[in-house]
Structure formats: structure tokens, C-alpha cells
Amino acid sequence: MEFWRVLNYHPAAADTSANGHPLYIWPRQGSGRVDDPDRDYLVLYVGDSPEGAIAEALGDYSVWKPEVLDPSPGTPAGTVKALVKYEGDPSILDLDDPQALQDWSLRPSSVVSKDRASTQQWARSMYDTGDYAGLSWWSFYEPRWASYGLWDVSGLSVAGAPEALTLSHPAVQDAAALIRRVIS
């Protein structure tokens, strides 16, 4: 499988514990859909397409100006907002599958609920089975895209060099067009 993510990339980040490394997982979690507020596990959020990952990262902005691609404050000089491709074959529980929803007594509206206490509770139950490396569900921005929350990234590898994002990057252009965002 291929996965995509937008992140603050720094070429000198040598290992996964360094912010800026493609496999770095932000440790201050707790507000994401399938996060564990107890921090027994951390979640890497990725998409199934470059456009989907970009939409998830930038979709809250109605107008995409150059500053939406600025790296987060406090990152070292040389950090860029980048698109990274991963490959791997993790065991994923697909929450877009009606049978999976039935098996877990979930409704589609439960999956996309903004009630994080609820979504994190059922995600924790799924994690506790030990059967899955993560979950997938449909993207808020385009239901054809899948979003993933992976708590086991041991089988994931970076495929190719991270690509610095610009507003003229083809995937940025495509994502903006698909979710109707203005590029300024």
C-alpha cells in the first residue's frame, strides 16, 4: 500500500525521534480522531493519495497563500513543508466497510463524529485487540479519499525523497481544485 503525508521536513533529521524526520510522530497528541489521550500509543496520520494528504493538512484554509506552507513555528532553519510517500502493508481496519461498522456496532456518523472522547474510545478498543496496525475512514474533504491513523508504523518505509511543497506543486493544485480552495 502507498500512504502520503504532509509534514515539516528537515533533511538533517537523522532518526525517527527527531522532529523533521519523515517517520517522526508528534508526541503531544490527544485531540485527533483516533489518538490515545493516555499516550500508550501514538498515531501517525496519513492519506491514500497526495491530494488527500494535502487536503487534510491545508483544508481548513479557504484561501491557500504561501504562508500556509510555512513550517511550524520553532522548527530549525532549513525546515520545509513537504509531501512524503510511504510504502508498507499494515493490517488496517477499514471503517468504510459496512461489515466492519456492524462488527463494531458503529454508525458512519460515529466514525466522523467530532466528539473525540467517543472516537478515541472505540479506537482504543480496536487498538487493544492487537489485530490492527491502524484504522481507515473516509476523508472529510472528499469521501473517495481514505484517511488513516496508524499506531504501528514498524512496517512502513519512506519511498523516495520528500518533496518540498509549493503552491504550484501539481498535487497542491489538484487538491485545491478538488476541494474548491482558492490559491492566491
C-alpha positions, 0 to 999 in steps of 0.5 A: 500500500502507498500512504502520503503525508504532509509534514515539516521536513528537515533533511538533517533529521537523522532518526525517527525521534527527531522532529523533521524526520519523515517517520517522526510522530508528534508526541503531544497528541490527544485531540485527533480522531483516533489518538490515545489521550493516555499516550500508550500509543501514538498515531501517525496520520496519513492519506491514500493519495497526495491530494488527500494528504494535502487536503487534510493538512491545508483544508481548513484554509479557504484561501491557500497563500504561501504562508500556509506552507510555512513550517511550524513555528520553532522548527530549525532553519532549513525546515520545509513543508513537504509531501512524503510517500510511504510504502508498507502493508499494515493490517488496517481496519477499514471503517468504510466497510459496512461489515466492519461498522456492524462488527463494531456496532458503529454508525458512519456518523460515529466514525466522523463524529467530532466528539473525540472522547467517543472516537478515541474510545472505540479506537482504543478498543480496536487498538487493544485487540492487537489485530490492527496496525491502524484504522481507515475512514473516509476523508472529510474533504472528499469521501473517495479519499481514505484517511488513516491513523496508524499506531504501528508504523514498524512496517512502513518505509519512506519511498523516495525523497520528500518533496518540498511543497509549493503552491504550484506543486501539481498535487497542491493544485489538484487538491485545491481544485478538488476541494474548491480552495482558492490559491492566491 
